[in-house]
Amino acid sequence: MFDLIVIGSGPGGYVAAIRASQLGLNTAVVERSELGGVCLNWGCIPTKALLKSAQALHYANHASDYGFEIDGDVKADLGKIVERSRGVSANMSKGIEYLFKKNKITVIQGSGKIVSAGKVDVTANDGNVTSVEAKNIIIATGARANSLPFAPIDGKKIISYRQALVPDKLPASLAVIGSGAIGSELAYFYRSMGSEVHIIEYLDNIVPLEDDDVSAQLSRSFRKMGIKVMVSSKVKSVDISGELCKLTVETKKGEVVVEAEQVLSAVGVISNIENLGLEELGVNIERGKISVDSAYMTNIKGVYAIGDVIATPALAHVASAEAINCVEQIAGLNPPAVNYENIPGCTYTTPEIASVGITEKAAKERGLNIKVGKFPFTASGKAAAAGDKDGFVKLIVDADSDKVLGAHFVGANVTEMISGVVVARNLGVTARDLIHSVHPHPTMSEAIMEAAAASHGEVIHI
């Protein structure tokens, strides 16, 4: 009898298991595939490895800008790039295996099905079934790629992110449907490698959850590198019968046909809640998500759910935060609730995007009295020295309380800058506090102080 069984070992599942072990709970993890889940093996980590190779290629091709001369052309070896990416993922997965051993967590390979509160049947690859019992169960099975009904993923002509991460050859052309983080990051990678890329977005802006100014900046950067950006465009059909895929796209100017060797479907994800025994157990599900209370417990006592299977942002760091909160409540602690109003989001294109809080548009729609402070990296000494001047820092500030309602960054390495603003917002820091906090020079992060000063009409360097 275990104290806790966790089904799934992604950034929700493995964090839940480790925190539970730290709190003295005898814990088991059921995993049907690689340890680390999609994030470590087919998502966050391997994607960043590919993007780092693309960035290295960019610098090599612009070596003369930094005072170097390279004899001959710089050529990308796609096989070695993918091999490096897979190696990084494999090492991260081994790291989870080490942490499980260190924390004395039992790993049970196979597919878990909850047969009753406190009991999970695990079916191994060879078909053998093992029954495991626990006082508590956490469902952390994550999500998988969604697809359009008229363009099902076949893994060849219409691919998901999984196939896009391990191409055996570079397609001459790629049409990307959807411009969220996955679509935009992979569009950037494939264009960097030499593919002709169309990115097709149904909404009015690419990366549509971001501030409009951020979306506009990324669109400019994409177009500058040769990506064909189509917004306010609806894919009506995809014909894969010929040598090239033909996408019929409805735009504001009428229908157009986009041809591409491959199509990447990046239209979101769908929760992995099938075959877990939830219907038989009577677990409440609404719109494809498991319903939970503030302790992440379902309507069945002792059965919990976290991460992409519940109706919260489908982000790795959200799953990890929910995992710790859930386990600490199971252990009888009283942790503060996860603050869903202060969740950062990052997109690892070039330039990078990082944001937290509300956008300028959302603030105006809510009727809030706001001030906006913006500082461009064209005025940053560090950005100029690095040769990466595209982008800016933008702060949305409450005009009455002076608190930071939102922060929106686009530029080089800005994903490493957003955490400070997340902490600041948690502590109720004001724009005036940021102005009077001395920032080191020269750094990209000075732009945060300058943007705060801009919101008060006190900016120095523009």
N, C-alpha and C positions, 0 to 999 in steps of 0.2 A: 504493500500500500504506500503510494507516494502522497506527499502533501499537495503536490501540484504537477499536472501534466500540461505542457505547452505544445499545441499542434502548430508546427511551422517554426522555422529557425531564421527568419529574416530579421531586420533591424527592430521589429517588435518582439518577435519570439525569442531570439537569443538574448536580448537585453532583459526581458522578463525572467528568463531562466537564471541568468547570472545574478540579478538582483535578488531573486527568491533564495538562491543558495547563500548569498551574503547574509540574508536574514534568518538563516537556519532552516529553511524549508527543504525537505527531501524532494528533489525535482527531476523530472524526466522530460525530454523533448522528443516529439515524434516528427520525423522529417522524411519525405518521400524522395527528395533529390539532394542537391548539394547543400551543405551547411552554409548559412549566410543568406539563403533565399535569393530572390530576384535582384535585390539591391547589390549584393556583393558579386554575384555571378553573371547577371544579365541586365543590369541597370546602371545604378549610380557609378560604381567603381570602374567597370570596363569601359563605359562611355567616356569617363574622364581620362582614362589612359589613351584612348583613341584621339581625344581632343588635344591632349598634350603633344602627341605626335604631329597633329596638324599645326599646332602652334610652333613646334620646332622647325617644321618644314617652311612655315612662313618666315621665320627669322633667317633660315638658311638662304631662302630666295631673296631676302633683303639684306644680306650680309654687308653689301657695299654701303648701306645707310649707317652702319656701325663701324666702318673703317676696315672691313675685311674684303679680300678678293678670293673667290672660289673658282678654280680652274674647271671648266666644263659645267654641264647642267647638273643640278641637284635632282635626283630621282627618288621618288617614294617607292619603297618595297612593301606593297600591301600585305604580303604574306608575313613579313617580319613585324609589321605594325600590329597586325591582328594577333600574332603569336605573343608579342609583348603584352598586349591587353589581356589575353587569356592567362598569361603567367601571373600578372598582377592579381587577377581575380582568384586564381588557384592559391596563391600565397595568403590572401585575405581569408579564404575559406579554411585553410589550414590553421590560421590564427584563431578562428572561432573554435575549431576542434581542440586546440591547445587550451583555450579559456574554459571550455566545458570540462576538460580533464582536471584542470587546476581547481575548478569549483565543484568537482565531484558530481557533475550532472550526467545522468544516464541518457544516452542517445539510442533511440529505437528507430531503425530504418523501416520505412513503409508508409502507407496511407492510413491516416487515422479516421475512425468513424465513431462518433459518440452514440453508444447504444442505450445509455441511461445516465442520469446524473451521477457522476463519479466513476463511470466505466467507459473505456475506449478500446475498441477493437482495432488492431493494427495489422493490415494486410501487407506482407512483404512482397518483393518482386517475384518470388517463386510461388506465391499464392498462399503460403502458410499464414494463418491468422493467430495472433497473440492477443489475449485480453489483459489489459492493464487497468488498475484501479487507483483512484486518487480522490482526495477530499475536494480538490478544486481543479477546474479545467479552464485553460485560456485558449481561445481560438485566435490564431495569428497567421492565417493562411494567405494573406496578401491578395494580390490581384494579377490579372493577365491582360494582354492587349485586346482591346475591343476592335471591331471592324464594322464597316458599313454593310448593310444587308445585300446590296447589289455588287459588293466588291469583297467577297470573303477572302481571307488570307490563305494562300496556297503554298507559301514558303518559297515560291519561285519567281513568278511575275508580280504578285502582290505579296509584300513581305511585312512583317512586324519588326519591332526593334530587335528581337532575338536574332533573326536572320541578318538584319542590317549590321549587327555587331561582328559577324563572322563571315564576311563576303569572301568567296573563293576567287572572285575577279571584280574589277571595278566596272559598274555599268556606265556606258557612255552617257546615259541620261537617266535622271531620277525625278519622279513627281512625288512630292511629299504632301499628303492630305492631312492638314492640321498643323498649327504653328505654336503649340504649347512647348514646354521645355524639351520633350523628347523629339518632336518634329524639328524644332529650330536647331537643336544641337546636332542632330544627324544631318540636317540639310547643310550646316556649316562644314561638318567633317567631309562629306562627300564632295562638296564644291572645292574644298581645300585640296582634295586628292585629284581633282581634275574632271569630275562629272559635271555635265550640264544639269542644273537643278531648277525645278519649279517648286515653289512652296505655295500651296493653295489653302486659304483660310476663309471660312464661312463668315466670320464676323468682320467688323470694319478695320481691325488692326491685328497685326501679328502679335504674338504673346499677349493675347487679349485681356488677361487678368492684370497686366501691368498698367502703370500710369501711361496716359496717352503720349506724353513726351518721351518716355522710355521706348515705347513701341515705335515711335517715329524715328528715333535714333537708330534702333536696331534695323529697321527697314532701310534706312539710308546706308548703313554699313553693309548690309546684305547685297543691296543693289550695286554698291561700289565694287564688291568682289565678284559680281556677275550672276548672283542668284536672281531669278525672275520671281518677284513677289506679286502674288495675286490676292487681294483682300476683297471682302464683300462678294465672295465667289463660292458658288455651290456646285459641288461635283454631283452630276445627275446620273451618270453611268460610267462604267469602265469596261471597255471591250478588250479582252486579252486574246482574241482568236488569231490575230496576226502576229507578225514578228515583233512589232511594237505595241505597247498598250496605248489605247486611245481613250482619253478621258474627255467626256462631254461636260463642259463647265459653263454654268449660267453666271454671267457677270452683269454689272449695271449697264454695260454697253451691248448686251446680247450674248448669245451662245458662242463659245469658242471651243475648238478641239485642241487638247494638249497631248502630244505624243511623247512617250518615254519608254526606255527599255525596261524599267522596273517602276513599281509604285510602292511607296512606303506608307502604310496606313498608320497614322499617328493621331487617332481620333479618341484618345482617352483609354481608360482601363475599365475592366469589369471585375468585380469581387469574386474570389474563389470560395464560394459557399456551397457548391454542389457536393454531393456524396459524403457529407459530414454527418448525416443523420439528423439534421436540424428539423426537417419537416416532421419526421417520426417523433422526435422528442418534444415538438411543440414550441420551438423557439420562434419568437416573433421576428418577422422579416418585413421590412418596408422599402419598396423601390430598390430591391436588390441589395439592401444593406441590413445587417443585424442590428436590431434595436437594443440599446443598453441604457443603464441608468448612470448616475454620476460616479459610481464605483466601477463602471464598465461591466456590470453584471447584467446578463440577459434576464428574461422573465423566469428562467429556470435557475433555482438557487444553486450556487456553486459553479455555474457555467458562465464564463466571461468572454468578451471579445474586444480586440484592439486593432488599430492599424487600418489598412485599406478595406477591411470587411465591414467597418462601421462608417457612419455618415459624418466623418471629419476629414480635413484635408489629407489627400493621399500622398503624404510625404514621409520619407524615412525617419526624419527627426521627430515628426509628430508621433509616429508609431512607437519610437523609443521612449518619448516622454510619457505616452499613455501606458506603456509597459511598466515603467517604474512606478507611476501613480497607482496603477491597478494592483500590482504586487504588494506595495506598501500598505494599501488598504486591506488586502487579504491577510497580511501579517499583523493587522491591528494598529497600524500607525495612522496618523492623521495628516497626510501630505496636503499642501495647497493644491487646488484644482489647476489643471492645465489651462493656461490663458490663451484661448484660441484667437483672441484679438491681437495677440503679439507673436504670431508665428512668422518667421522669416521665410522667404522663398528665393531660390537662386536658379539661374539659368546660365550654363557654362559655355555659351557661345563666345565669339570674339567680336565685339566687346562683351564682357560678362554683364549679367543683370543681377541685382540683389535688391530686395524690397521688404518692408514690414509696415503694417498698419494700412491706413486707407489712402486711396488715391485722391488727387485734387478733384477729379470729377465726382467721386463718391461723396467727398466732403460737401461739395456744392449741392449735390442732390439731397443731402440730409439737411440742408439749410444752415450749415455751420458757419460761424464767423471765423474766417481763416486768414493767415498770412502765408505767403509762399516765398521760400528762400532757395535760390538756385545758384550753383557755382560750377562753371564749365572747366573741364580738365585742360582746355587750351590755355588757361591762365595758371596752371599748376607747374611749378618748376620740376617736380619729380616726374610728372607725366611727360613733359618736354624732354627731359634727360633720357627717359626710357623709350621715347619714340612712340608713345601710345597716348595720343591726346584726344581721341574720340570719347565723348561722353561727358557726364556731369553728375553732381550730387544735388538732389532736390528734397527739400524738407517741407512738409505740410504742418503748419503750426497753428494751434488754437489762439486766436487773437485775444481772447479774454484771459485764459489761464497761462498762456505762453508754453503749454506743453506740446510735445511733438506728437502729432496725430499720425504721421506717416513719413517714411523715408524711402526714397527711390533713387537707386544708384545704377548707372550704366557706365562701364569703362573697364580698364585693365585691372584685374585682381580685386574687383569690388566685392566679390563673394567673401573675401577675407576681412572686409571692413564692416559688414552689417551687424555682426554680433554686438559690437559696442553700443549701437543704437537700440538693439533689443534689450540689453541690460539697462540702458538709460530710461527707456520707456517703462520697464518694470519698476524702476525706482522713482518714477514721476519727475524725471529731469526736465527742465525747461530749456527753451532755445537760449535764454540768457545764461543758464548754467553752462551750456556748450560753448558759448562765446568766451566765457571766463575760465574755461578749462584749457590750459596751455597744451597745444598739440605740437608734436615734434616736426621740425623742418629739416630737410624736405621730405615730405611723405604725401601719398595720395590722400590719407585720412585728414589732412589739413582742410580738405574741401568740405568736410562736415562742419567744422568750425566756421568756415567762410560762408557756407550756405545758411547757417544759423544767423550769422551776422547780416547776411543779405535780407533775411526775413525782418530784421529790425532797421534796415536801411543803413547799416554800418559796415558793409563789406569793404575790405581794403584793396584787394588785388584785381578788381574789375571796375 
